[in-house]
């Protein structure tokens, strides 16, 4: 286990979750871009609650931060 889930198992605080729209806004991208990243397996870790078109996708804020850190380039 890693990320937000690990924090819960160790008695940590409950993580803050963000919607696709919130993450997209942070990245100045569209919610559709977040969907494409999920489908390609290239975006941050996410949790999916429910099935089909009614499913809710949430991202732990710390997972988004970690994903962004991995994508940061120093040239």
GULO-877539 format. One line per 8 residues: number of its first residue (from 1); for each residue x, y, z of N, C-alpha, C, O. Coordinates in steps of 0.02 Angstrom, whole numbers, plus 50000, padded with zeros to 5 digits. Example, Ala and Ser with C-alpha at 12.3 -4.5 7.8 and 13.67 -1.06 7.14 Angstrom:
% residues 2
1 = 50660:49716:50390:50615:49775:50390:50660:49835:50390:50712:49834:50423  50642:49888:50354:50684:49947:50357:50645:50002:50394:50670:50057:50402
% end
This chain:
% residues 75
1 = 50042:49941:50000:50000:50000:50000:50044:50062:50000:50098:50062:50028  50019:50115:49968:50058:50177:49967:50012:50236:49965:49950:50230:49963  50041:50294:49967:50003:50356:49961:49952:50365:50016:49966:50352:50075  49893:50387:49998:49841:50404:50046:49818:50345:50086:49804:50352:50146  49815:50286:50055:49790:50227:50090:49838:50207:50146:49816:50187:50200  49903:50212:50134:49952:50195:50185:49944:50240:50246:49949:50217:50303  49932:50303:50235:49922:50350:50291:49865:50329:50335:49869:50337:50396  49812:50303:50306:49754:50281:50345:49771:50219:50386:49751:50214:50444
9 = 49809:50173:50356:49825:50111:50391:49872:50122:50450:49875:50081:50495  49908:50177:50449:49954:50193:50503:49923:50240:50554:49959:50269:50595  49858:50248:50551:49824:50291:50599:49831:50365:50584:49819:50407:50627  49851:50381:50523:49858:50451:50504:49791:50485:50493:49738:50454:50499  49794:50548:50478:49733:50586:50465:49703:50564:50399:49738:50540:50355  49638:50572:50393:49604:50556:50331:49627:50605:50277:49627:50665:50289  49648:50580:50219:49675:50625:50167:49622:50669:50136:49563:50653:50136  49644:50725:50109:49599:50770:50072:49592:50742:50002:49642:50725:49969
17 = 49530:50736:49978:49517:50711:49911:49495:50768:49865:49461:50814:49886  49515:50763:49802:49498:50812:49751:49461:50778:49694:49474:50720:49679  49415:50813:49663:49379:50787:49605:49422:50797:49543:49472:50833:49544  49403:50764:49488:49438:50773:49424:49436:50846:49403:49486:50873:49379  49379:50879:49413:49373:50949:49394:49421:50993:49434:49451:51039:49407  49429:50978:49499:49474:51018:49541:49547:51008:49520:49585:51056:49516  49566:50945:49506:49634:50932:49484:49647:50964:49416:49699:50995:49405  49598:50958:49372:49605:50988:49305:49614:51064:49311:49656:51093:49277
25 = 49576:51095:49355:49582:51168:49365:49651:51186:49391:49681:51235:49369  49677:51146:49438:49744:51158:49465:49797:51155:49409:49845:51193:49409  49787:51109:49362:49835:51098:49308:49821:51141:49246:49858:51138:49197  49767:51181:49250:49745:51220:49192:49732:51175:49132:49752:51191:49076  49699:51119:49146:49681:51070:49095:49605:51060:49098:49572:51087:49142  49579:51021:49052:49508:51006:49052:49495:50942:49090:49540:50900:49097  49434:50933:49116:49416:50870:49148:49425:50811:49100:49442:50756:49120  49413:50823:49036:49423:50771:48985:49497:50750:48982:49512:50691:48972
33 = 49542:50798:48989:49614:50782:48989:49631:50736:49047:49672:50691:49039  49599:50746:49104:49610:50702:49162:49585:50632:49147:49616:50582:49165  49528:50628:49113:49500:50564:49094:49548:50526:49047:49560:50466:49055  49576:50562:48999:49622:50531:48951:49684:50506:48988:49709:50451:48974  49710:50546:49034:49769:50524:49073:49753:50460:49112:49794:50415:49117  49692:50457:49141:49672:50396:49178:49670:50336:49131:49696:50283:49148  49639:50345:49073:49631:50290:49026:49699:50264:49001:49707:50205:48988  49747:50310:48993:49814:50291:48971:49858:50266:49028:49913:50240:49016
41 = 49835:50272:49089:49875:50253:49147:49932:50300:49161:49982:50280:49190  49925:50363:49139:49979:50411:49145:49967:50465:49198:50012:50505:49212  49909:50467:49227:49893:50519:49275:49907:50498:49346:49935:50444:49358  49889:50540:49394:49899:50523:49464:49854:50465:49485:49803:50451:49453  49873:50431:49539:49831:50377:49566:49762:50406:49582:49756:50464:49600  49711:50364:49576:49643:50387:49589:49602:50331:49620:49620:50273:49617  49547:50351:49649:49498:50305:49677:49435:50311:49637:49414:50367:49619  49403:50255:49622:49341:50256:49584:49287:50225:49627:49294:50168:49650
49 = 49234:50261:49638:49179:50238:49679:49117:50232:49636:49095:50281:49606  49088:50173:49632:49029:50161:49591:49048:50128:49525:49105:50109:49514  48998:50122:49482:49008:50089:49417:48980:50132:49360:48935:50173:49370  49008:50120:49301:48982:50151:49241:48988:50227:49242:49032:50256:49273  48941:50258:49206:48942:50331:49198:48928:50369:49262:48941:50429:49265  48902:50336:49313:48886:50369:49376:48944:50364:49426:48938:50390:49482  48998:50331:49408:49055:50322:49454:49086:50390:49471:49088:50435:49429  49109:50395:49532:49142:50456:49556:49217:50442:49559:49238:50392:49589
57 = 49257:50484:49529:49330:50478:49530:49357:50532:49576:49342:50591:49569  49399:50511:49623:49430:50557:49670:49505:50544:49672:49528:50488:49664  49542:50598:49685:49614:50594:49691:49633:50618:49761:49608:50668:49785  49678:50581:49794:49706:50605:49858:49754:50661:49841:49796:50654:49797  49748:50717:49876:49790:50776:49862:49864:50757:49865:49904:50782:49825  49883:50715:49913:49955:50697:49918:49977:50655:49859:50036:50658:49840  49933:50615:49829:49951:50577:49769:49960:50623:49709:50004:50612:49668  49918:50674:49704:49925:50723:49650:49991:50760:49657:50027:50770:49609
65 = 50006:50780:49719:50069:50816:49731:50129:50772:49714:50177:50796:49684  50127:50709:49732:50181:50663:49716:50189:50652:49641:50245:50649:49615  50133:50647:49606:50134:50638:49533:50164:50700:49500:50205:50694:49454  50144:50759:49523:50172:50821:49495:50247:50825:49508:50285:50848:49465  50269:50804:49566:50340:50805:49583:50379:50759:49535:50433:50776:49513  50350:50701:49520:50382:50654:49474:50388:50684:49404:50436:50670:49367  50340:50726:49385:50338:50756:49318:50381:50818:49312:50392:50843:49257  50405:50845:49368:50445:50906:49368:50514:50891:49337:50547:50842:49355
73 = 50534:50935:49292:50599:50927:49259:50645:50984:49280:50624:51042:49287  50707:50965:49290:50759:51016:49303:50808:51012:49246:50844:50962:49239  50810:51063:49206:50855:51063:49147:50901:51122:49149:50942:51130:49104
% end
